[in-house]
Amino acid sequence: MIRNWLGREWNEVKPQIKQLAKPYAFQITQPHGNIETWGNYRVVRVREFDDRLDIVLAQENFSRRS
């Protein structure tokens, strides 16, 4: 089930995570340089441990700032 979360919107995945009744932490990634991001957050990485989940999110759109 966790592999199905990759690429999906955070708003869709969050209720499923809460149903697991397992503590979780998430981190939002940002691109380096002169980049602007916008849009929904998407799940790009999930690591499952015995006692918790670690989730990495990224915004779905980005472009160079002018």
N, C-alpha and C positions, 0 to 999 in steps of 0.2 A: 504494500500500500504506500509506503514512504516514497518509493521510486516514482509513483504516479504523481507526486507533488511537484516534481521538477518542471519548471517552466510555467506553472500555474500561478494565478494571481493570489496574493497573500490573503485577500478577503475570502477566497474560496477555501483555502487550506486551513486557516486559523480555527474554524469550528471543528474540523476533523482532529486537529492537534489537541484541542481541549477535551475531546471525547476520550483520548488516550489516558487522561488523568496522570500525565507525566510532566514534571517541570520542563520548561523550555526556555531557551534564550535565543535572541536573534540579533544579527548584525546587518547593517545596511552598508553595502559597498558603494564607493564613489570612484569614478574614473579619474586618472591623473591628468593634469594639464588644464588647458582652457576649454573645458567641456561643460555644457549645460545639460541637465537631466530633467525629465518630466514624465508624467504618466503614472500608471499603477506600479506597485511593487510586485515583483515576481520572484519565486523561489528559485535560486540557482545552486544551492547546495544544502544537503541535509546529512547530519551525522547523528546516528543513534547510539547512545550508550545505555548501560543497564539502568542508570538512574535519571537520565535526562536526554533532551534533544537539543542539538545546536543547529541553527538554521541561518543561512546567509541569503539576503534579499538584495535585489538590484532593481532600479527603475527601468521600465521597459523601453524608454526612448531616450536618445541622447544625440547631441550635435555639437559641433565646434562653435564657440562664441565668436561673434564677429566684432 
